């Protein structure tokens, strides 16, 4: 079916200087906010932020995890400053160890990452009291208001935060680009303004002051930049409510920014919502696009990598100019001195969540595990790093024929972002739970002012079930005009004077490149067909891969390469400075760039990576040059392995006590099922002993115990100390051996205790887990060992 759209320049002028956000004077790259996008150093700016809670992760590992986030395309790290983590006991403010806020912010700066502290005082974050200490709630009769008994402790908290961040503002060359006030406060704009003034009086400073704006929030006019979000599923809705429409909407192209579903379980019933922030004054900025999802006892959503990738790409097509993810990196709740620190029914919150795990199914997991969603998002972030300055000012344009409501699964979902002369075509044919059908015989006709009509592809294609992608329209590549490509642009790299544009094919759609003949002097293809049609050079029959490089000499004498990788290989692509130059690296494992050293994290027995352009001399690890071979236009380097690496080793797990009867279901706030009481783990839980091989005890952070299990709730103990937990949802349960005390493991061992799921319990499980046996049992366990190779120049 043909799809038609006129791509006009943005309607109306872009307003600037109308908002009271100002950067520090004298900074070399001042940040400004226009009505449609942000600028930095006078250039349109498309940031990517990712949430990472430093108090939920060991400080000794912060730096490597920040480098992982940076390699994944994150440019700014956001973090809640969770008050109860720092001052559980009144008057004893702790900024030591894993609570060292200043060190975390300094590490962001050292690694070239911006920092966004979300200073509360209320954060939510699935933490006890939303982050407010117990002692504060015992004193303040009206928290989250201008009650003096509340404001005075808040003032001291802000002053403590300001002391930690002193000198890290932009005026002093620091990384803080934005500060978020409070969180999800819907009907108290005056209080939000009070908090902002208090933070400023305490000495906090940033070019951007922000607030979450979903749920019809009422904000003080122009004082706070409204931020939005969207998740593919939700733990905070009812167990029997099905897939929420508020999540379903995020897989459509729309210009509606608000999500009335986020935090709705905590929204006062008297609030009817305010007037949405005017879209003609503020750009569309996000801070909570779902990088995954937490689980509550009563509702345990499962999030797939494609859910995360499709949601992110769709938001760019909708008009987002700032991709902000919650969470980008998972973590673990710290152990409280007085109480556990998770959100729970015990504190009259509507959701019982696990005591320790805050993995969030995030792209980088609770123990730093790489997940496929990390690869999905990195592919998009590489595009934004290269072309975000062009995309940010582009208007999102929707076709006239759009889906008829949120349950329309038959109408193709697509949009264009354009500036009247060029643009990007976005298509999303994926959503969770309810697959979308393929769309055969699809073409697009796009009209640009003063330019020939584009009808693409030259032959209709079928948009496959589950596909999501963006295609370039009239894209300039160093003097070559790429009229269109049925492959997604990823990034550029210079290969000895030739600019190479990397593109990712979509499974099920043959790549086709259309070049403006007037910008081409000559073209050479490794295979396929070159046809001249109506002033264009059409390249078809390309087989995506590392050798699918189309070489073009432009009309002005430049040299350009168009390299089309297959979908799977493209998702192994990284770009960074390595061995004296910016390079593309293809690696199935994790890659970080650390000055002139590259580190590869891999579970493979003999991992390898491919690099373009090739270094002048083979890179070295442990003083030895790597073995190199040719892989298309790349040079592939093989890392030295060991025979015992790469193969997951079965773990010795012994049943000590079989499971007794499942505990009866107890309900809490909103009538939702509550997590079983602690006593049940001593009485009716199945218990297993795990034998930890001696050689793995000193394996550092790279050893995981991966458990496949059934049941309801699982907990791990070393001695009598709880060290890990999980609610069953059909996912594997990873435990990081490096987090556990080696000596205690030697003397006390590791024990797993699992409860059975009560028959008929009012608990929502993902479809893939719904057929699992509710009885508590470990079905398989294995050791996963990740090694790290440091690779330098010869």
LOLO-214442 format. One record per residue (C-alpha): x, y, z negated; residue number from 1. Coordinates in steps of 0.05 Angstrom, whole numbers. Layout:
! LOLO-214442
ATOM,X,Y,Z,NUM
...
//
This chain:
! LOLO-214442
ATOM,0,0,0,1
ATOM,28,69,17,2
ATOM,37,119,-39,3
ATOM,39,193,-23,4
ATOM,64,253,-62,5
ATOM,85,325,-49,6
ATOM,149,344,-87,7
ATOM,146,419,-98,8
ATOM,193,464,-137,9
ATOM,175,472,-211,10
ATOM,113,516,-219,11
ATOM,127,582,-252,12
ATOM,191,610,-280,13
ATOM,233,576,-333,14
ATOM,229,618,-396,15
ATOM,292,631,-437,16
ATOM,307,674,-497,17
ATOM,235,667,-522,18
ATOM,252,621,-580,19
ATOM,292,640,-643,20
ATOM,344,585,-634,21
ATOM,415,611,-629,22
ATOM,483,578,-630,23
ATOM,541,605,-669,24
ATOM,575,664,-636,25
ATOM,641,649,-601,26
ATOM,630,575,-589,27
ATOM,656,554,-520,28
ATOM,594,515,-502,29
ATOM,534,551,-531,30
ATOM,469,510,-537,31
ATOM,405,544,-515,32
ATOM,333,523,-507,33
ATOM,291,542,-448,34
ATOM,217,527,-439,35
ATOM,234,465,-397,36
ATOM,303,439,-416,37
ATOM,365,453,-458,38
ATOM,430,482,-435,39
ATOM,501,475,-461,40
ATOM,555,520,-437,41
ATOM,506,551,-388,42
ATOM,493,484,-354,43
ATOM,430,441,-360,44
ATOM,442,389,-415,45
ATOM,409,321,-423,46
ATOM,430,292,-491,47
ATOM,421,220,-513,48
ATOM,415,210,-588,49
ATOM,414,145,-627,50
ATOM,395,134,-699,51
ATOM,446,100,-744,52
ATOM,438,102,-820,53
ATOM,507,105,-851,54
ATOM,482,85,-920,55
ATOM,456,21,-890,56
ATOM,524,0,-861,57
ATOM,593,-14,-890,58
ATOM,637,48,-886,59
ATOM,697,7,-865,60
ATOM,661,-10,-800,61
ATOM,631,58,-783,62
ATOM,684,80,-733,63
ATOM,681,18,-688,64
ATOM,605,20,-689,65
ATOM,605,94,-669,66
ATOM,651,76,-611,67
ATOM,601,22,-591,68
ATOM,545,73,-591,69
ATOM,587,121,-550,70
ATOM,604,66,-499,71
ATOM,529,54,-495,72
ATOM,519,125,-472,73
ATOM,498,157,-538,74
ATOM,523,229,-543,75
ATOM,493,248,-610,76
ATOM,485,206,-673,77
ATOM,423,220,-715,78
ATOM,417,196,-787,79
ATOM,368,203,-844,80
ATOM,402,228,-907,81
ATOM,362,183,-954,82
ATOM,358,219,-1020,83
ATOM,345,158,-1064,84
ATOM,408,125,-1034,85
ATOM,449,183,-1060,86
ATOM,414,201,-1126,87
ATOM,376,140,-1151,88
ATOM,393,163,-1222,89
ATOM,380,237,-1234,90
ATOM,441,280,-1238,91
ATOM,488,226,-1211,92
ATOM,496,245,-1139,93
ATOM,537,194,-1101,94
ATOM,574,209,-1037,95
ATOM,626,154,-1045,96
ATOM,638,91,-1004,97
ATOM,581,75,-958,98
ATOM,547,140,-980,99
ATOM,604,184,-956,100
ATOM,564,232,-913,101
ATOM,623,278,-899,102
ATOM,668,222,-874,103
ATOM,612,196,-829,104
ATOM,601,266,-798,105
ATOM,676,275,-790,106
ATOM,682,208,-754,107
ATOM,627,230,-706,108
ATOM,667,293,-692,109
ATOM,732,255,-684,110
ATOM,700,209,-633,111
ATOM,668,265,-592,112
ATOM,597,252,-617,113
ATOM,548,305,-639,114
ATOM,514,295,-707,115
ATOM,442,306,-726,116
ATOM,428,301,-801,117
ATOM,354,289,-817,118
ATOM,357,320,-886,119
ATOM,287,303,-912,120
ATOM,274,309,-970,121
ATOM,221,257,-949,122
ATOM,247,212,-893,123
ATOM,202,150,-892,124
ATOM,253,103,-857,125
ATOM,217,44,-889,126
ATOM,253,61,-954,127
ATOM,226,65,-1025,128
ATOM,181,126,-1035,129
ATOM,201,149,-966,130
ATOM,268,167,-996,131
ATOM,244,208,-1056,132
ATOM,276,184,-1121,133
ATOM,230,154,-1174,134
ATOM,251,206,-1225,135
ATOM,228,262,-1178,136
ATOM,160,231,-1169,137
ATOM,152,224,-1244,138
ATOM,162,299,-1251,139
ATOM,131,332,-1189,140
ATOM,55,330,-1191,141
ATOM,51,352,-1118,142
ATOM,110,326,-1077,143
ATOM,119,351,-1007,144
ATOM,88,418,-1025,145
ATOM,113,485,-1051,146
ATOM,102,460,-1122,147
ATOM,160,492,-1161,148
ATOM,172,427,-1199,149
ATOM,185,395,-1131,150
ATOM,223,451,-1097,151
ATOM,276,460,-1151,152
ATOM,304,389,-1145,153
ATOM,298,394,-1069,154
ATOM,339,458,-1072,155
ATOM,394,421,-1110,156
ATOM,391,364,-1060,157
ATOM,399,412,-1001,158
ATOM,457,447,-1037,159
ATOM,491,380,-1047,160
ATOM,482,362,-973,161
ATOM,508,430,-952,162
ATOM,569,420,-996,163
ATOM,584,354,-961,164
ATOM,575,384,-892,165
ATOM,612,450,-906,166
ATOM,655,470,-847,167
ATOM,624,419,-801,168
ATOM,576,467,-768,169
ATOM,586,493,-697,170
ATOM,617,559,-722,171
ATOM,675,518,-749,172
ATOM,681,471,-689,173
ATOM,639,417,-723,174
ATOM,591,366,-693,175
ATOM,524,388,-722,176
ATOM,479,408,-664,177
ATOM,411,400,-698,178
ATOM,380,391,-766,179
ATOM,313,359,-778,180
ATOM,269,384,-834,181
ATOM,223,334,-870,182
ATOM,188,280,-829,183
ATOM,117,267,-806,184
ATOM,87,322,-848,185
ATOM,22,339,-812,186
ATOM,-15,395,-846,187
ATOM,33,439,-885,188
ATOM,69,487,-837,189
ATOM,82,535,-894,190
ATOM,119,482,-933,191
ATOM,161,464,-872,192
ATOM,181,537,-865,193
ATOM,198,539,-940,194
ATOM,244,479,-931,195
ATOM,278,509,-871,196
ATOM,292,574,-909,197
ATOM,318,535,-969,198
ATOM,365,494,-925,199
ATOM,392,558,-893,200
ATOM,401,590,-961,201
ATOM,439,529,-984,202
ATOM,488,540,-926,203
ATOM,464,491,-874,204
ATOM,470,516,-802,205
ATOM,455,489,-733,206
ATOM,434,517,-665,207
ATOM,371,473,-667,208
ATOM,322,464,-725,209
ATOM,273,408,-710,210
ATOM,212,372,-735,211
ATOM,174,310,-715,212
ATOM,111,332,-677,213
ATOM,70,270,-667,214
ATOM,1,260,-696,215
ATOM,-24,330,-681,216
ATOM,26,361,-730,217
ATOM,18,434,-750,218
ATOM,85,470,-745,219
ATOM,104,541,-764,220
ATOM,103,578,-697,221
ATOM,170,576,-660,222
ATOM,210,559,-723,223
ATOM,221,485,-709,224
ATOM,234,450,-643,225
ATOM,179,396,-637,226
ATOM,205,325,-626,227
ATOM,165,266,-600,228
ATOM,170,190,-598,229
ATOM,139,126,-573,230
ATOM,145,52,-590,231
ATOM,130,-11,-551,232
ATOM,96,-42,-612,233
ATOM,83,-24,-685,234
ATOM,89,-59,-752,235
ATOM,45,-7,-787,236
ATOM,-21,-26,-754,237
ATOM,-69,-80,-776,238
ATOM,-51,-154,-771,239
ATOM,-112,-169,-728,240
ATOM,-112,-105,-687,241
ATOM,-78,-132,-624,242
ATOM,-30,-91,-584,243
ATOM,-43,-18,-602,244
ATOM,-67,29,-547,245
ATOM,-21,81,-576,246
ATOM,37,35,-556,247
ATOM,6,14,-490,248
ATOM,4,87,-466,249
ATOM,80,92,-465,250
ATOM,85,46,-405,251
ATOM,47,95,-361,252
ATOM,73,159,-329,253
ATOM,37,216,-363,254
ATOM,50,287,-386,255
ATOM,19,275,-455,256
ATOM,75,282,-505,257
ATOM,40,266,-571,258
ATOM,33,197,-601,259
ATOM,-22,198,-652,260
ATOM,-5,127,-674,261
ATOM,65,136,-705,262
ATOM,58,140,-780,263
ATOM,-17,138,-777,264
ATOM,-19,90,-837,265
ATOM,10,144,-881,266
ATOM,-28,203,-852,267
ATOM,-79,233,-900,268
ATOM,-149,216,-878,269
ATOM,-169,289,-886,270
ATOM,-121,311,-833,271
ATOM,-153,319,-765,272
ATOM,-90,342,-730,273
ATOM,-68,410,-710,274
ATOM,-59,445,-644,275
ATOM,-5,411,-604,276
ATOM,58,453,-592,277
ATOM,49,491,-527,278
ATOM,84,455,-471,279
ATOM,99,520,-434,280
ATOM,144,542,-491,281
ATOM,182,479,-510,282
ATOM,218,426,-470,283
ATOM,199,352,-479,284
ATOM,249,327,-530,285
ATOM,246,258,-562,286
ATOM,277,231,-625,287
ATOM,241,165,-636,288
ATOM,236,124,-573,289
ATOM,234,53,-598,290
ATOM,301,19,-593,291
ATOM,266,-40,-626,292
ATOM,216,-47,-683,293
ATOM,217,-65,-756,294
ATOM,173,-120,-785,295
ATOM,125,-117,-843,296
ATOM,100,-177,-880,297
ATOM,30,-171,-851,298
ATOM,52,-154,-780,299
ATOM,117,-177,-746,300
ATOM,123,-150,-675,301
ATOM,173,-179,-626,302
ATOM,207,-131,-579,303
ATOM,240,-155,-515,304
ATOM,298,-120,-480,305
ATOM,254,-102,-420,306
ATOM,205,-69,-468,307
ATOM,260,-22,-492,308
ATOM,288,-10,-422,309
ATOM,221,3,-388,310
ATOM,198,50,-443,311
ATOM,262,91,-438,312
ATOM,261,96,-363,313
ATOM,187,114,-361,314
ATOM,199,172,-409,315
ATOM,252,201,-363,316
ATOM,201,197,-306,317
ATOM,149,230,-351,318
ATOM,193,291,-362,319
ATOM,236,278,-424,320
ATOM,298,321,-427,321
ATOM,327,288,-489,322
ATOM,327,213,-499,323
ATOM,327,199,-574,324
ATOM,324,127,-600,325
ATOM,302,99,-667,326
ATOM,338,55,-684,327
ATOM,398,49,-638,328
ATOM,437,12,-692,329
ATOM,408,-33,-746,330
ATOM,431,-39,-817,331
ATOM,419,-67,-887,332
ATOM,388,-33,-947,333
ATOM,437,-19,-1003,334
ATOM,426,-54,-1070,335
ATOM,392,-8,-1119,336
ATOM,416,0,-1190,337
ATOM,346,6,-1218,338
ATOM,300,-24,-1165,339
ATOM,302,-52,-1096,340
ATOM,302,5,-1044,341
ATOM,254,-19,-990,342
ATOM,184,6,-975,343
ATOM,135,-40,-1011,344
ATOM,66,-50,-1039,345
ATOM,97,-42,-1107,346
ATOM,102,33,-1094,347
ATOM,32,37,-1064,348
ATOM,59,42,-993,349
ATOM,17,5,-942,350
ATOM,72,-42,-917,351
ATOM,115,-94,-950,352
ATOM,181,-98,-912,353
ATOM,242,-143,-926,354
ATOM,284,-126,-987,355
ATOM,350,-120,-949,356
ATOM,347,-126,-873,357
ATOM,335,-64,-831,358
ATOM,358,-96,-767,359
ATOM,300,-65,-728,360
ATOM,315,-111,-668,361
ATOM,359,-53,-647,362
ATOM,407,-52,-587,363
ATOM,463,-59,-638,364
ATOM,441,-105,-694,365
ATOM,447,-107,-769,366
ATOM,518,-135,-763,367
ATOM,538,-98,-701,368
ATOM,513,-153,-653,369
ATOM,505,-132,-581,370
ATOM,435,-144,-554,371
ATOM,410,-144,-482,372
ATOM,371,-80,-497,373
ATOM,438,-46,-505,374
ATOM,455,-64,-433,375
ATOM,387,-41,-408,376
ATOM,395,28,-440,377
ATOM,469,36,-422,378
ATOM,450,29,-349,379
ATOM,404,90,-356,380
ATOM,451,129,-400,381
ATOM,507,124,-348,382
ATOM,460,156,-299,383
ATOM,443,212,-348,384
ATOM,517,224,-363,385
ATOM,530,235,-289,386
ATOM,466,266,-263,387
ATOM,429,288,-325,388
ATOM,446,361,-311,389
ATOM,408,353,-245,390
ATOM,350,313,-274,391
ATOM,337,358,-334,392
ATOM,310,418,-294,393
ATOM,270,374,-248,394
ATOM,194,374,-255,395
ATOM,157,310,-267,396
ATOM,104,301,-213,397
ATOM,49,249,-217,398
ATOM,11,220,-158,399
ATOM,-62,236,-149,400
ATOM,-80,163,-150,401
ATOM,-62,141,-220,402
ATOM,-85,84,-265,403
ATOM,-157,92,-287,404
ATOM,-145,87,-362,405
ATOM,-97,49,-406,406
ATOM,-125,-19,-388,407
ATOM,-115,-11,-313,408
ATOM,-63,-63,-295,409
ATOM,-74,-61,-219,410
ATOM,-53,9,-199,411
ATOM,21,19,-189,412
ATOM,53,63,-240,413
ATOM,102,113,-210,414
ATOM,124,186,-212,415
ATOM,177,232,-183,416
ATOM,223,282,-216,417
ATOM,243,334,-165,418
ATOM,265,406,-154,419
ATOM,233,416,-86,420
ATOM,295,393,-47,421
ATOM,316,327,-81,422
ATOM,294,282,-136,423
ATOM,286,212,-165,424
ATOM,229,163,-155,425
ATOM,210,124,-218,426
ATOM,170,59,-218,427
ATOM,149,18,-278,428
ATOM,115,-49,-268,429
ATOM,130,-76,-338,430
ATOM,92,-74,-403,431
ATOM,94,-120,-464,432
ATOM,45,-176,-478,433
ATOM,3,-166,-415,434
ATOM,45,-175,-352,435
ATOM,31,-130,-292,436
ATOM,20,-162,-224,437
ATOM,68,-154,-165,438
ATOM,51,-100,-114,439
ATOM,62,-124,-43,440
ATOM,69,-81,19,441
ATOM,92,-20,-20,442
ATOM,121,43,12,443
ATOM,126,115,-12,444
ATOM,116,178,29,445
ATOM,146,240,-2,446
ATOM,141,311,24,447
ATOM,193,363,7,448
ATOM,186,435,29,449
ATOM,227,453,90,450
ATOM,253,381,98,451
ATOM,232,320,138,452
ATOM,183,274,104,453
ATOM,213,214,71,454
ATOM,178,147,80,455
ATOM,214,92,44,456
ATOM,234,38,48,457
ATOM,236,29,123,458
ATOM,199,-38,114,459
ATOM,147,-47,59,460
ATOM,170,-85,-2,461
ATOM,138,-122,-59,462
ATOM,149,-90,-127,463
ATOM,159,-151,-171,464
ATOM,124,-166,-236,465
ATOM,164,-136,-292,466
ATOM,207,-90,-249,467
ATOM,225,-20,-270,468
ATOM,274,26,-233,469
ATOM,289,94,-205,470
ATOM,312,109,-135,471
ATOM,350,171,-111,472
ATOM,317,219,-62,473
ATOM,361,265,-19,474
ATOM,419,258,-68,475
ATOM,484,294,-52,476
ATOM,545,250,-62,477
ATOM,607,293,-50,478
ATOM,580,320,16,479
ATOM,543,257,36,480
ATOM,467,262,31,481
ATOM,437,197,10,482
ATOM,366,204,35,483
ATOM,344,145,-6,484
ATOM,367,80,-34,485
ATOM,325,22,-58,486
ATOM,375,12,-114,487
ATOM,383,52,-178,488
ATOM,442,101,-183,489
ATOM,486,86,-243,490
ATOM,548,130,-242,491
ATOM,607,156,-202,492
ATOM,681,140,-207,493
ATOM,741,165,-168,494
ATOM,779,109,-134,495
ATOM,844,140,-110,496
ATOM,809,199,-77,497
ATOM,746,163,-56,498
ATOM,684,179,-96,499
ATOM,647,114,-109,500
ATOM,574,116,-129,501
ATOM,553,52,-165,502
ATOM,481,29,-153,503
ATOM,442,-27,-186,504
ATOM,397,-71,-144,505
ATOM,329,-93,-170,506
ATOM,316,-168,-169,507
ATOM,267,-183,-114,508
ATOM,278,-119,-74,509
ATOM,330,-119,-19,510
ATOM,376,-59,-23,511
ATOM,370,-8,33,512
ATOM,411,55,41,513
ATOM,389,114,85,514
ATOM,443,166,100,515
ATOM,432,234,132,516
ATOM,469,226,198,517
ATOM,489,299,198,518
ATOM,532,289,137,519
ATOM,568,226,163,520
ATOM,628,222,208,521
ATOM,636,147,203,522
ATOM,609,89,163,523
ATOM,635,19,150,524
ATOM,598,-38,118,525
ATOM,625,-105,93,526
ATOM,564,-141,119,527
ATOM,493,-124,138,528
ATOM,464,-80,194,529
ATOM,474,-7,211,530
ATOM,418,27,250,531
ATOM,409,99,273,532
ATOM,337,121,266,533
ATOM,309,193,270,534
ATOM,372,228,247,535
ATOM,387,177,193,536
ATOM,435,119,187,537
ATOM,398,59,158,538
ATOM,439,4,124,539
ATOM,402,-61,111,540
ATOM,422,-133,97,541
ATOM,471,-116,42,542
ATOM,483,-173,-7,543
ATOM,493,-140,-75,544
ATOM,558,-156,-109,545
ATOM,628,-132,-125,546
ATOM,645,-132,-51,547
ATOM,583,-93,-27,548
ATOM,619,-28,-16,549
ATOM,596,17,40,550
ATOM,653,64,60,551
ATOM,634,132,89,552
ATOM,675,188,117,553
ATOM,634,251,110,554
ATOM,626,304,163,555
ATOM,673,350,124,556
ATOM,727,297,118,557
ATOM,713,270,49,558
ATOM,712,197,29,559
ATOM,652,166,-6,560
ATOM,636,94,-26,561
ATOM,568,66,-42,562
ATOM,575,3,-83,563
ATOM,513,-39,-95,564
ATOM,516,-90,-152,565
ATOM,464,-143,-166,566
ATOM,419,-128,-226,567
ATOM,454,-175,-275,568
ATOM,525,-151,-258,569
ATOM,505,-78,-261,570
ATOM,483,-89,-332,571
ATOM,555,-107,-350,572
ATOM,580,-38,-327,573
ATOM,616,10,-373,574
ATOM,652,74,-356,575
ATOM,706,107,-396,576
ATOM,777,133,-398,577
ATOM,825,74,-397,578
ATOM,900,71,-383,579
ATOM,905,143,-360,580
ATOM,843,150,-316,581
ATOM,768,144,-317,582
ATOM,749,74,-295,583
ATOM,690,28,-286,584
ATOM,694,-36,-327,585
ATOM,649,-96,-316,586
ATOM,647,-140,-377,587
ATOM,596,-190,-403,588
ATOM,619,-174,-474,589
ATOM,623,-109,-511,590
ATOM,673,-55,-492,591
ATOM,697,7,-529,592
ATOM,744,60,-505,593
ATOM,793,86,-558,594
ATOM,839,138,-528,595
ATOM,884,97,-482,596
ATOM,865,30,-512,597
ATOM,805,-12,-492,598
ATOM,776,-64,-539,599
ATOM,734,-122,-516,600
ATOM,687,-158,-564,601
ATOM,667,-227,-538,602
ATOM,643,-295,-559,603
ATOM,669,-327,-494,604
ATOM,724,-379,-495,605
ATOM,764,-342,-441,606
ATOM,731,-274,-429,607
ATOM,748,-229,-371,608
ATOM,732,-160,-346,609
ATOM,736,-126,-278,610
ATOM,762,-56,-269,611
ATOM,758,-1,-215,612
ATOM,803,33,-198,613
ATOM,857,-18,-214,614
ATOM,911,4,-262,615
ATOM,980,13,-230,616
ATOM,1006,-45,-273,617
ATOM,967,-101,-306,618
ATOM,941,-82,-375,619
ATOM,971,-118,-434,620
ATOM,946,-149,-498,621
ATOM,991,-170,-555,622
ATOM,1049,-148,-511,623
ATOM,1032,-196,-454,624
ATOM,1006,-175,-386,625
ATOM,938,-201,-368,626
ATOM,927,-250,-311,627
ATOM,894,-212,-254,628
ATOM,855,-233,-192,629
ATOM,815,-198,-139,630
ATOM,740,-193,-149,631
ATOM,711,-156,-90,632
ATOM,736,-85,-95,633
ATOM,751,-95,-169,634
ATOM,811,-124,-203,635
ATOM,791,-178,-253,636
ATOM,833,-188,-316,637
ATOM,828,-251,-357,638
ATOM,840,-249,-432,639
ATOM,877,-304,-469,640
ATOM,830,-351,-505,641
ATOM,835,-408,-552,642
ATOM,804,-476,-545,643
ATOM,760,-468,-606,644
ATOM,734,-400,-583,645
ATOM,670,-391,-545,646
ATOM,631,-453,-562,647
ATOM,582,-443,-618,648
ATOM,599,-491,-674,649
ATOM,544,-527,-709,650
ATOM,540,-508,-783,651
ATOM,535,-561,-837,652
ATOM,468,-547,-871,653
ATOM,443,-596,-924,654
ATOM,372,-599,-951,655
ATOM,375,-594,-1027,656
ATOM,301,-586,-1041,657
ATOM,242,-593,-994,658
ATOM,189,-539,-991,659
ATOM,131,-542,-1038,660
ATOM,61,-515,-1024,661
ATOM,58,-446,-991,662
ATOM,42,-391,-1041,663
ATOM,-28,-363,-1037,664
ATOM,-39,-298,-1000,665
ATOM,-41,-235,-1042,666
ATOM,-64,-168,-1014,667
ATOM,-42,-98,-1029,668
ATOM,-57,-27,-1003,669
ATOM,-105,-24,-944,670
ATOM,-121,-97,-957,671
ATOM,-57,-119,-923,672
ATOM,-21,-183,-941,673
ATOM,35,-175,-991,674
ATOM,102,-210,-989,675
ATOM,107,-270,-1037,676
ATOM,132,-255,-1107,677
ATOM,205,-269,-1125,678
ATOM,186,-327,-1171,679
ATOM,164,-370,-1112,680
ATOM,235,-374,-1086,681
ATOM,255,-410,-1150,682
ATOM,196,-458,-1150,683
ATOM,167,-476,-1082,684
ATOM,219,-453,-1032,685
ATOM,257,-503,-990,686
ATOM,331,-498,-1008,687
ATOM,390,-512,-963,688
ATOM,464,-511,-977,689
ATOM,510,-484,-923,690
ATOM,582,-509,-922,691
ATOM,627,-452,-899,692
ATOM,691,-475,-866,693
ATOM,752,-447,-900,694
ATOM,781,-421,-835,695
ATOM,720,-378,-825,696
ATOM,721,-344,-893,697
ATOM,775,-296,-869,698
ATOM,742,-285,-801,699
ATOM,727,-213,-817,700
ATOM,666,-180,-786,701
ATOM,665,-225,-726,702
ATOM,632,-287,-755,703
ATOM,557,-298,-757,704
ATOM,516,-355,-784,705
ATOM,458,-361,-735,706
ATOM,398,-398,-764,707
ATOM,337,-422,-727,708
ATOM,281,-435,-775,709
ATOM,206,-438,-786,710
ATOM,164,-416,-845,711
ATOM,146,-348,-874,712
ATOM,202,-314,-913,713
ATOM,276,-333,-917,714
ATOM,328,-309,-966,715
ATOM,402,-323,-972,716
ATOM,440,-324,-1038,717
ATOM,512,-328,-1060,718
ATOM,505,-351,-1131,719
ATOM,444,-314,-1157,720
ATOM,457,-253,-1114,721
ATOM,409,-240,-1056,722
ATOM,453,-225,-995,723
ATOM,405,-229,-935,724
ATOM,332,-239,-918,725
ATOM,282,-243,-860,726
ATOM,208,-251,-846,727
ATOM,194,-305,-795,728
ATOM,175,-279,-726,729
ATOM,206,-331,-680,730
ATOM,273,-295,-677,731
ATOM,339,-324,-698,732
ATOM,365,-304,-766,733
ATOM,436,-277,-764,734
ATOM,478,-271,-827,735
ATOM,545,-234,-824,736
ATOM,597,-275,-860,737
ATOM,642,-214,-866,738
ATOM,592,-180,-912,739
ATOM,594,-237,-962,740
ATOM,646,-241,-1018,741
ATOM,695,-295,-997,742
ATOM,715,-316,-1067,743
ATOM,643,-321,-1091,744
ATOM,628,-363,-1029,745
ATOM,685,-410,-1047,746
ATOM,660,-419,-1118,747
ATOM,584,-411,-1113,748
ATOM,570,-428,-1040,749
ATOM,516,-402,-994,750
ATOM,444,-423,-1004,751
ATOM,383,-411,-961,752
ATOM,313,-411,-990,753
ATOM,252,-413,-945,754
ATOM,178,-407,-961,755
ATOM,124,-438,-919,756
ATOM,71,-395,-885,757
ATOM,2,-404,-916,758
ATOM,-49,-434,-868,759
ATOM,-95,-379,-843,760
ATOM,-52,-323,-873,761
ATOM,-73,-254,-848,762
ATOM,-5,-245,-814,763
ATOM,8,-224,-742,764
ATOM,63,-263,-706,765
ATOM,88,-253,-635,766
ATOM,58,-301,-584,767
ATOM,124,-338,-577,768
ATOM,124,-353,-652,769
ATOM,50,-367,-660,770
ATOM,57,-441,-643,771
ATOM,113,-452,-692,772
ATOM,102,-499,-750,773
ATOM,88,-458,-812,774
ATOM,125,-507,-858,775
ATOM,192,-481,-882,776
ATOM,250,-514,-848,777
ATOM,318,-500,-818,778
ATOM,317,-530,-748,779
ATOM,388,-512,-727,780
ATOM,446,-470,-751,781
ATOM,512,-452,-717,782
ATOM,572,-407,-726,783
ATOM,581,-352,-675,784
ATOM,651,-324,-673,785
ATOM,665,-257,-638,786
ATOM,737,-241,-624,787
ATOM,766,-173,-609,788
ATOM,821,-160,-558,789
ATOM,859,-95,-559,790
ATOM,883,-79,-488,791
ATOM,934,-25,-474,792
ATOM,976,0,-416,793
ATOM,1041,-33,-398,794
//
